[in-house]
Amino acid sequence: MGHQVVIFDFSVIRGLWETRVKKNKERQRKEKERLEQSALERIKQEWNLILECRKKGIPQSKYLKNGFVDINEKNLDTYGKNPQLKKSHALSDGVNKEQNKFIFQLSGEQWTELPDSLKEQLYLKEWHVYNTLIQTIPVYIALFQDLRVLELSKNQINHLPVEIGCLKNLKVLNVSFNNLKSVPPELGDCENLEKLDLSGNMEITELPFELSNLKQLTFVDVSANKFHSIPICVLRMSNLQWLDISSNSLKDLPEDIDRLDELQTLLLQKNKLTYLPRALVNMPKLSLLVVNGDDLVEIPTAICESTTGLKFVSLKDGPVERIVCEDTEEIIEDEREREQVEKEFMKAYIEDLRERESTPSYTTKVMLSLQL
């Protein structure tokens, strides 16, 4: 039996294809018009204007009217014609240039280790190293006695040297989204530390008790790790105001959590909590509490009906599962990257909450599928 041959009329196929192309172009045109008329386009214009005004040193009062951004380009033109503003901007540039002498910045995946010349710049006050393939911090960091800020996020750092305890003037330590599995006890010697960010390392399970010495800490972020309970040392940080321990494996909270009587923000979402202790009601300054609502079966009534201004947000968990990246159109499936995206979402969400005078006690976190 011979093969069956199907013969197509290519004029018909061409007509079908042209119709599809026409419909697709029409959809693109309508989508473009929709975006131009949407709030997103206006927000984009406002942000572009704000960035441009900031670059030129234009004060907020010049481009804000009753709290709203005036996207009139005359703001920029007026600035160009005002010699006084130009002079002020020039002075600001001079100050920034002087300050930058004390700041070391490094980024890019071409870096696998810190440059040797760095050890000669002991006068530096800030390190900003991010998005590199650097795995270790050299022991000579102990020589940087003037260091105030150590920003080391999104690298490949797998441990912190014990010499970090020599940085007595350090105020900010950010080692988020690296490959840390533990923290050296010597970090407890950084007695002036005010902000500690260990989020996104995915493997940290405990903090050394020596960190109890960090009495100046006001901000601790240990989210996206493997903590099964709030570390004892954290409960002894008497000045703590912000604690983010979301995206861990907490099953319960300590009954003495009210020891943190200065705590204002407590983020607990994406854990395995089934109940909340009544001790939370005894925290006088707690103003924002965020939890997952899916597994909770017991919540103190006083929390929901708080008259102290507490914003209690119970999220219905719907994590970001599919993010399409601009240009590459690749799907982000890596857990660490998803955590980064969700942290940015929560940061914006919390900032919005703080601007409101009131908020619902139950908020749905929708499942997102975003094309950025």
MISEMAR-140279 format. One line per 10 residues: number of its first residue (from 1); their letters; for each residue x, y, z of C-alpha. Coordinates in Angstrom, 2 decimals. Each point is the difference from the previous one (the first is absolute). Layout:
! MISEMAR-140279
NUM = a = X:Y:Z | ...
//
This chain:
! MISEMAR-140279
1 = mghqvvifdf = 0.00:0.00:0.00 | 1.46:3.37:-0.99 | 0.47:3.03:2.27 | -2.80:2.51:0.26 | 1.13:3.44:-1.11 | -1.83:3.03:1.39 | 0.12:3.01:-2.25 | -0.46:3.43:1.58 | -1.26:3.08:-1.74 | 2.75:2.44:1.04
11 = svirglwetr = -2.14:3.00:-0.85 | -2.45:-1.14:2.70 | 2.85:-0.52:2.50 | 1.40:3.43:-0.83 | -3.40:1.54:0.57 | -0.37:-1.71:3.37 | 3.49:1.11:1.03 | -0.60:3.61:-1.03 | -3.25:-0.02:1.97 | 1.80:-1.26:3.09
21 = vkknkerqrk = 2.77:2.59:-0.39 | -2.59:2.74:-0.38 | -1.86:-1.14:3.12 | 3.25:-0.23:1.95 | 1.02:3.53:-1.02 | -3.43:1.24:0.99 | 0.35:-1.64:3.43 | 3.44:1.57:0.44 | -1.37:3.41:-0.97 | -2.85:-0.28:2.49
31 = ekerleqsal = 2.36:-1.21:2.72 | 2.30:2.96:-0.66 | -2.93:2.40:0.24 | -1.17:-1.69:3.19 | 3.44:0.34:1.59 | 0.28:3.64:-1.06 | -3.32:0.73:1.68 | 0.65:-2.15:3.07 | 1.33:1.05:3.38 | 3.17:-2.01:-0.68
41 = erikqewnli = 1.08:2.37:-2.75 | -0.59:3.03:2.19 | 1.93:-1.63:2.86 | 2.87:-0.65:-2.42 | -0.03:3.65:-1.10 | -0.08:1.15:3.62 | 2.94:-2.20:0.99 | 2.03:1.15:-3.02 | -0.64:3.61:0.95 | 0.86:-0.62:3.67
51 = lecrkkgipq = 3.28:-1.68:-0.95 | 0.89:2.81:-2.38 | -0.83:2.64:2.62 | 2.08:-1.81:2.62 | 2.97:-0.18:-2.37 | -0.22:3.75:-0.51 | -0.51:0.76:3.68 | -3.51:1.42:-0.41 | -1.76:0.01:3.40 | -3.25:-1.95:0.43
61 = skylkngfvd = -1.96:3.19:0.50 | 0.65:0.87:-3.65 | -1.52:-3.14:-1.49 | -2.57:-0.99:2.65 | -3.40:1.69:0.24 | -2.20:-1.02:2.91 | 1.91:-3.26:0.24 | -0.36:-0.84:-3.71 | 2.74:0.08:-2.63 | -0.30:2.80:-2.56
71 = ineknldtyg = 1.30:-1.59:-3.21 | 0.26:3.37:-1.73 | 3.44:0.15:-1.64 | 0.19:3.71:0.89 | 1.46:-1.09:3.33 | 3.14:-1.14:-1.78 | 0.06:3.06:-2.29 | -0.36:2.36:2.98 | 2.90:-1.72:1.69 | 2.20:0.48:-3.07
81 = knpqlkksha = -0.66:3.75:0.08 | 0.56:0.44:3.74 | 3.69:0.70:0.75 | -0.57:-0.25:3.76 | -1.31:-3.55:-0.32 | 2.91:-0.85:-2.30 | 2.45:1.33:2.56 | -1.67:-2.00:2.77 | 0.17:-3.13:-2.15 | 3.69:0.60:-0.72
91 = lsdgvnkeqn = 0.71:0.28:3.73 | -1.94:-3.20:0.59 | 2.08:-1.77:-2.65 | 3.16:1.18:1.72 | -1.15:-1.37:3.35 | -1.00:-3.32:-1.58 | 3.36:-0.27:-1.72 | 1.77:0.51:3.33 | -2.19:-2.57:1.74 | 0.56:-2.56:-2.76
101 = kfifqlsgeq = 3.69:-0.08:0.87 | -0.93:-2.06:3.05 | -2.28:-2.44:-1.86 | 1.16:-3.14:-1.80 | -2.37:-1.44:-2.61 | 0.35:-3.20:-2.01 | -2.46:-2.01:-2.11 | -0.05:-2.38:-2.93 | 0.48:-3.72:-0.46 | 3.52:0.49:-1.35
111 = wtelpdslke = 1.15:0.43:3.61 | 0.89:-3.23:1.83 | 2.06:1.66:2.74 | 0.55:3.47:1.39 | 2.81:2.03:-1.64 | 3.38:0.02:1.80 | 0.07:3.81:-0.04 | -2.92:0.04:2.45 | 2.23:-0.86:2.97 | 1.79:3.33:-0.47
121 = qlylkewhvy = -3.19:2.07:0.43 | -0.42:-0.33:3.73 | -1.71:3.40:0.20 | -3.16:-1.39:-1.66 | -3.26:0.31:1.93 | -2.27:-2.00:-2.27 | 0.25:-3.12:-2.17 | -2.71:-0.68:-2.57 | 0.67:-3.33:-1.73 | -2.89:-1.66:-1.82
131 = ntliqtipvy = -0.82:-2.35:-2.88 | 3.50:-1.50:-0.14 | 1.37:-3.56:0.19 | 2.13:0.81:3.05 | -0.11:-2.85:2.56 | 2.21:1.21:2.86 | 0.64:3.18:1.93 | 3.74:0.41:0.70 | 1.26:0.02:3.59 | 1.59:3.42:-0.54
141 = ialfqdlrvl = -3.49:1.46:0.40 | 0.97:0.29:3.69 | 2.26:2.95:-0.95 | -2.94:2.15:-1.14 | -0.70:1.57:3.36 | -2.00:2.90:-1.50 | -2.43:-2.29:-1.83 | -3.62:0.95:0.68 | -1.90:-1.80:-2.78 | 0.68:-3.47:-1.40
151 = elsknqinhl = -2.45:-0.75:-2.83 | 0.77:-3.41:-1.52 | -3.33:-1.11:-1.46 | -0.50:-2.38:-2.93 | 3.47:-1.52:-0.18 | 1.24:-3.57:0.57 | 1.42:0.50:3.50 | 0.02:-3.29:1.91 | 1.34:1.17:3.37 | 0.88:3.10:2.00
161 = pveigclknl = 3.52:0.23:1.48 | 0.31:0.19:3.78 | 1.94:3.23:-0.56 | -3.29:1.74:-0.67 | -0.29:0.35:3.77 | 2.81:2.59:-0.13 | -2.28:2.53:-1.73 | -1.03:1.87:3.14 | -1.50:2.92:-1.93 | -2.08:-2.07:-2.42
171 = kvlnvsfnnl = -3.64:1.08:-0.09 | -1.43:-1.86:-3.02 | 0.73:-3.57:-1.08 | -1.90:-1.36:-3.00 | 0.99:-3.50:-1.15 | -3.37:-0.86:-1.54 | -0.41:-2.48:-2.85 | 3.37:-1.68:0.33 | 0.88:-3.59:0.94 | 0.52:0.34:3.74
181 = ksvppelgdc = -0.83:-2.98:2.22 | 1.06:1.55:3.30 | 1.12:3.23:1.66 | 3.20:0.28:2.09 | -0.48:0.74:3.73 | 2.55:2.81:-0.37 | -2.67:2.06:-1.77 | -1.31:0.65:3.51 | 3.04:2.22:0.58 | -1.29:2.57:-2.52
191 = enlekldlsg = -1.59:1.88:2.87 | -1.20:2.97:-2.10 | -1.83:-2.05:-2.62 | -3.47:1.40:-0.71 | -1.16:-1.96:-3.06 | 0.58:-3.69:-0.77 | -1.31:-1.60:-3.20 | 0.60:-3.74:-0.49 | -3.03:-0.66:-2.18 | -0.06:-2.32:-2.99
201 = nmeitelpfe = 2.93:-2.20:0.96 | -2.43:-2.93:0.11 | 2.12:-2.17:2.34 | 0.49:1.86:3.32 | -1.71:-1.92:2.83 | 1.26:1.79:3.13 | 1.79:3.11:1.25 | 2.73:-0.10:2.66 | -1.01:1.09:3.50 | 2.84:2.59:-0.07
211 = lsnlkqltfv = -2.16:2.17:-2.24 | -1.95:0.85:3.16 | 2.70:2.64:0.54 | -1.30:2.04:-2.95 | -2.09:2.36:2.10 | -0.03:2.74:-2.67 | -1.71:-2.14:-2.63 | -3.33:1.43:-1.17 | -0.41:-2.02:-3.22 | 0.44:-3.76:-0.50
221 = dvsankfhsi = -0.96:-1.85:-3.18 | 0.54:-3.77:-0.01 | -2.76:-0.86:-2.46 | 0.33:-2.78:-2.59 | 2.15:-2.31:2.12 | -0.68:-3.15:2.05 | -0.75:1.23:3.50 | -2.32:-2.26:2.00 | -0.35:2.55:2.80 | 0.88:3.59:0.76
231 = picvlrmsnl = 3.64:-0.06:1.19 | 0.49:0.65:3.72 | 2.50:2.74:-0.75 | -2.64:1.90:-1.97 | -2.33:0.01:3.01 | 2.77:1.76:1.94 | 0.48:2.83:-2.49 | -1.68:2.61:2.15 | -0.16:2.80:-2.60 | -1.33:-2.10:-2.87
241 = qwldissnsl = -2.70:1.80:-2.00 | -0.24:-2.08:-3.19 | 0.15:-3.81:-0.20 | -0.56:-1.87:-3.26 | 0.11:-3.76:0.47 | -2.37:-0.86:-2.84 | 0.57:-2.92:-2.39 | 1.45:-2.30:2.64 | -1.28:-3.11:1.81 | -1.48:1.49:3.18
251 = kdlpedidrl = -2.68:-2.17:1.59 | -0.60:2.21:3.02 | 1.13:3.20:1.67 | 1.65:0.22:3.43 | -2.34:0.90:2.84 | 2.46:2.67:1.13 | 0.05:1.80:-3.36 | -1.33:3.04:1.86 | 3.56:0.52:1.27 | 0.39:1.95:-3.24
261 = delqtlllqk = -1.84:2.98:1.40 | 1.45:2.41:-2.59 | -1.06:-2.13:-2.99 | -2.17:1.84:-2.52 | -0.05:-2.34:-3.03 | -0.16:-3.80:0.07 | -0.15:-1.92:-3.30 | -0.89:-3.68:0.36 | -1.57:-0.94:-3.35 | 0.95:-3.21:-1.80
271 = nkltylpral = 0.61:-2.05:3.13 | -1.87:-2.95:1.54 | -1.70:1.78:2.88 | -3.34:-1.38:1.16 | -0.59:2.43:2.87 | 1.19:3.34:1.37 | 0.86:0.43:3.72 | -1.93:2.49:2.07 | 3.34:1.58:0.96 | -0.19:1.98:-3.26
281 = vnmpklsllv = -2.72:2.09:1.58 | 2.46:1.12:2.67 | 2.40:1.61:-2.49 | -0.78:3.71:0.39 | 1.71:1.28:-3.15 | -0.91:-2.75:-2.44 | -1.69:1.82:-2.90 | 0.22:-2.52:-2.87 | -0.38:-3.78:0.20 | -0.05:-2.06:-3.21
291 = vngddlveip = -0.79:-3.73:0.04 | -1.28:-2.75:-2.28 | -3.71:-0.58:0.49 | -0.23:-3.44:-1.60 | 1.24:-2.13:2.91 | -0.95:2.15:2.98 | -2.74:-1.53:2.12 | 0.44:2.13:3.12 | 0.40:3.76:0.11 | -0.48:2.07:3.17
301 = taicesttgl = -3.12:2.13:-0.43 | 1.83:2.97:1.49 | 2.34:0.06:-3.01 | -2.81:0.33:-2.53 | -1.81:2.57:2.14 | 3.06:1.93:1.09 | -0.63:3.60:1.01 | 3.72:0.86:0.04 | 0.26:0.57:-3.75 | 1.35:-3.47:-0.79
311 = kfvslkdgpv = -0.35:-0.91:-3.67 | -0.57:-3.76:-0.06 | 0.36:-1.42:-3.50 | -0.83:-3.65:-0.64 | 1.12:-0.97:-3.48 | -1.63:-2.67:-2.07 | 3.17:-1.49:-1.42 | 0.34:0.10:-3.77 | 3.70:0.23:-0.78 | 1.35:1.38:-3.21
321 = erivcedtee = 0.27:-3.08:-2.15 | 0.68:1.28:-3.46 | 1.96:3.09:-0.85 | 0.90:0.68:-3.61 | 3.23:1.96:-0.24 | 0.31:2.96:-2.32 | 2.07:-0.69:-3.15 | 0.92:-3.61:0.83 | -3.61:-1.18:0.56 | 1.35:-2.68:2.30
331 = iiederereq = -2.12:-1.37:2.85 | 1.51:0.58:3.42 | -0.22:-3.31:1.81 | 2.91:0.35:2.42 | -1.25:0.25:3.57 | 2.54:2.66:0.94 | -1.10:2.23:-2.86 | -3.65:-0.47:0.93 | 0.81:1.05:3.55 | 1.68:3.16:-1.31
341 = vekefmkayi = -3.07:0.86:-2.07 | -2.35:-0.62:2.92 | 2.13:2.11:2.35 | -0.26:2.92:-2.43 | -3.76:-0.55:-0.18 | -0.35:-0.10:3.80 | 2.20:3.06:0.40 | -2.24:2.02:-2.29 | -3.11:-1.47:1.66 | 1.17:0.92:3.51
351 = edlrerestp = 0.97:3.52:-1.05 | -3.51:0.40:-1.39 | -1.53:-1.32:3.24 | 1.96:2.45:2.10 | -1.39:2.89:-2.03 | -3.58:-1.03:0.77 | -1.80:1.01:3.17 | -1.85:-3.31:0.10 | 0.15:-3.38:-1.71 | -2.18:-3.12:-0.21
361 = syttkvmlsl = 0.89:-2.71:2.49 | 0.00:-2.55:-2.79 | 1.79:0.63:-3.29 | 0.17:-2.33:-2.97 | 3.38:-0.37:-1.63 | -0.92:-0.90:-3.56 | 1.86:-2.48:-2.15 | 2.09:2.03:-2.44 | 0.98:-0.64:-3.60 | 1.89:3.07:-1.08
371 = ql = 1.60:0.98:-3.26 | 2.55:2.61:1.02
//
